[in-house]
């Protein structure tokens, strides 16, 4: 399967789309979490992710958002850590040392670097992924964590496929 499926509709539901490249770093984090949480079968049962699917993820296959959330919850690790490796493994753990100090000017303001249309699509996908798992009234922090992950995935897809690159200086794109 080529990238034509990804290029067809960059805003399609990420719950139904799987990446084509293996993710060995995420697989390594998942292996660590699964080993500490009681091994494959126990985590599969707690998460509702079929054992064969979990084994594929452990080999590096990219995860669907719903499975990522379920596996983070079943293993007791932070969603952001499992997805990206950022921050501590669990709440309360000491975060890893930063590679570089923040700039004196501070981080850029979110509004100046975010694509509002992409963020809206990511939020809708996050709500849909949670709703498909029966979590209609999910914790707002959880919703925003998932939204951020989907936003990053959409951004990466656009950058890798050359579709609709984000230009913060450009006028906002709206369908309204």
N, C-alpha and C positions, 0 to 999 in steps of 0.2 A: 504494500500500500504506500503510495507516494504522498507528498504534501498537498496534493490537489484537494483532498478532503478537508484539510485544515484551511486552505485558501477559500473554499466554497462559502463559508459563513463564519467569520471570526467571532460573531456574537452568539453562536449556537450554545446550547446548554452544556456547560463543562461536565456536568454529571454524566452525560452520554458520550463525551469525547475522551479518548485516551491518547496520550502522547505516543510517539513512535520510537523514541530513543530511550534506552535504559537509563536509570538514575541510580548509579552505584552508591553515591553518597547517602541518599535517602534510604536505600536498602540497608546500608550499614547501620544507620540510626535505628531503623525499624528492627533489625536483628538484635541490637542491644536492648531495645525496649521489650521485645518479645521474650528474649532470654530472661530478663529480670522479672517479667510478669507471669511466668509459668509455662513458657514454651508455646509452640505453634497451635496445638489442639485446644488448649485452654483459652488462648487469646482469640482464636477463631470462634469458639462458642460464646465467649463474653461479648465479642464485637458484632456477631452476626455476619461476619465476612467468611464466605466459604473457605475451607482449608486450602483447596487448590488455588484459589485466588490469592490468599495470603502468601502461599509459597511462590507464586509468580511475583508478587510485590517484593518478597525477600530476595528474589533473583534480579531485581532492579526494574521491573516493569513499572511504569508510572501509575500512580493511584488516582482513582476517581475521588472527588471531593468528599462524597458521603463516606467512602471507606476510610479516607484519611482521618476524618473526624471520629468515626467509630473506633478506629485502631488507637488513636491518641487517648480517647476516653477509656478503652479497655486496658490499656497498658499503663495508664496514669501519668503519661508524659504531656508536656505542653504541645499544643497543636503547632505553634510556630516552630518549635524546635524540631518536631518530626518532619514538618514540611520543608524547612529551609536550613535547619541547623543553627539558627540564630537564638541567642539567649541560652538560659539554663535548660537542662533536660526537664526538670520538674519545678513547679512553683516552690519558692523557698530555697532552691539551690543557688549557690554562688554563680553568677554569670561568668562566662569566660572573659579573659582580659581582652580589651579592645586592641585592634591592630594599630590604630592610629588615633591620636587625640582629635577631638572635634576642632573645627576651625574657629578662629577668634570671632568671626562674624556670626557664628552659629549656623544651624541648619537652615536650608531654604524653607520658606513658608509653603505649606502644603498646597494652597490655592495656586501658587505660581508654577507648580510642577505636575499637577494632576489633570487628567482628562476627564471632565465631568460625565461625558457620555459613556466612556469606558467604565467609570466608577458606578454609574447607574446600572449598566449591564451586569457588572460584577455583583452588585448588591442584590439584584433580582435573581441571579443564579444562586447566590448564597441562600436566600430565603427559600427558593425552590428546592435546593438540596436538603435543607433542614426540614422543610415541610414533607418531603418524600420519606423522611425518617420519623415522621410524626412529631417533630419538634416545632410546632407552630408558634409557640411562645418562648423561643430560645432566648437565653441570656444575651443582651445586647453586645456584650464584649465578645462572646462567641461568634455572633453574626458578623461583627466587624473584623474579627480575625479571619474568618472564612472569606469575607469580601476582599480583604487585602490580598489573600493568597490568590483568589481568582483574578483580581485586578493585575497582579504581577504576572500571572500566566497569560492573560490577554495581551499585556504589554510585550512580553517575550515573544508570543506568537506573531504579533504585528511586526516586531523588529526582525524576527527571523524570516518572515515571509515577504516583507516589504509592503505589507498592507497597511494603509492609513497610519503612517508614522505620526507620533504626537509632536506637535509644535506648540509650546506654551504661549508663544507670541501670536499665534494665529487666532482668529475670531472663533468663539465657541461654535461647535457644530450642533445643531438642534434639528429635530424633526417637527417641532411645534410651529 
